[in-house]
Amino acid sequence: MEGEPLAARTYNQVAFSIDDADYDECLARVRALGLDLREGRARVAGKGRSIYFYDDDNHMFELHTGTLDERLARYAQDNETPRS
């Protein structure tokens, strides 16, 4: 990121896709770097897993398993499920 560091942390982020098989290794690497982790949101199965962390300039990054198409398909399934 170029420019001045952010004055405060926000939920604005840069996201990258990772394979689910690489999730644990990526999490271990982020922890080993001593970056400030933010707790991921609980998700419905099929929507992937995320690792959120901040850099020293208050920029948030996300490493997310799965794809946007997979998430949208899962959301569509939710909308098709009859509710009582």
C-alpha positions as CSV (number, residue, x, y, z in Angstrom):
1,M,0.0,0.0,0.0
2,E,1.3,3.4,-0.8
3,G,0.7,6.6,1.1
4,E,0.4,7.5,4.7
5,P,-0.6,4.9,7.3
6,L,-4.3,4.8,8.1
7,A,-5.2,6.7,11.3
8,A,-7.5,4.0,12.5
9,R,-8.4,0.4,11.7
10,T,-11.6,-0.3,9.7
11,Y,-13.2,-3.3,8.1
12,N,-12.1,-2.1,4.6
13,Q,-9.8,-4.8,3.3
14,V,-7.9,-6.4,0.5
15,A,-8.8,-10.0,0.0
16,F,-7.0,-12.9,-1.6
17,S,-8.2,-16.4,-2.4
18,I,-6.3,-19.4,-1.0
19,D,-6.9,-23.1,-1.3
20,D,-8.7,-24.6,1.7
21,A,-5.8,-27.1,1.9
22,D,-3.4,-24.2,2.6
23,Y,-5.5,-22.5,5.3
24,D,-3.7,-24.0,8.3
25,E,-0.3,-23.2,6.8
26,C,-1.3,-19.6,6.0
27,L,-2.7,-19.1,9.5
28,A,0.6,-20.4,11.0
29,R,2.7,-18.1,8.8
30,V,0.6,-15.0,9.8
31,R,0.9,-16.0,13.4
32,A,4.7,-16.5,13.0
33,L,5.1,-13.0,11.5
34,G,3.4,-11.6,14.7
35,L,0.7,-9.9,12.7
36,D,-2.4,-8.7,14.5
37,L,-5.1,-11.3,13.8
38,R,-8.8,-10.5,13.8
39,E,-11.3,-13.2,14.7
40,G,-13.0,-14.5,11.5
41,R,-16.7,-14.5,11.2
42,A,-18.6,-17.8,11.8
43,R,-19.8,-19.0,8.4
44,V,-22.2,-21.5,7.1
45,A,-20.5,-24.6,5.6
46,G,-19.8,-24.0,2.0
47,K,-19.0,-20.3,2.3
48,G,-15.3,-20.9,3.0
49,R,-13.0,-19.8,5.9
50,S,-11.2,-16.5,6.3
51,I,-8.0,-15.3,8.0
52,Y,-8.1,-11.5,8.7
53,F,-5.0,-9.6,9.8
54,Y,-3.7,-6.0,9.9
55,D,-0.3,-4.8,8.7
56,D,1.7,-2.2,10.6
57,D,-0.1,0.7,8.7
58,N,-3.6,-0.5,9.8
59,H,-4.5,-2.0,6.5
60,M,-6.7,-5.2,6.8
61,F,-6.1,-8.2,4.7
62,E,-8.2,-11.3,4.2
63,L,-7.1,-14.7,3.0
64,H,-10.3,-16.6,2.0
65,T,-10.9,-20.1,0.9
66,G,-13.3,-20.8,-1.9
67,T,-14.5,-18.5,-4.6
68,L,-17.1,-15.8,-5.1
69,D,-19.0,-18.2,-7.4
70,E,-19.1,-20.9,-4.6
71,R,-20.3,-18.3,-2.1
72,L,-23.0,-17.0,-4.4
73,A,-24.2,-20.6,-5.1
74,R,-24.3,-21.3,-1.3
75,Y,-26.4,-18.1,-0.8
76,A,-28.8,-19.2,-3.5
77,Q,-29.2,-22.5,-1.7
78,D,-30.1,-20.6,1.4
79,N,-32.8,-18.7,-0.5
80,E,-34.3,-21.9,-1.9
81,T,-34.6,-23.6,1.4
82,P,-38.3,-23.5,2.6
83,R,-38.7,-21.9,6.0
84,S,-41.2,-22.9,8.6
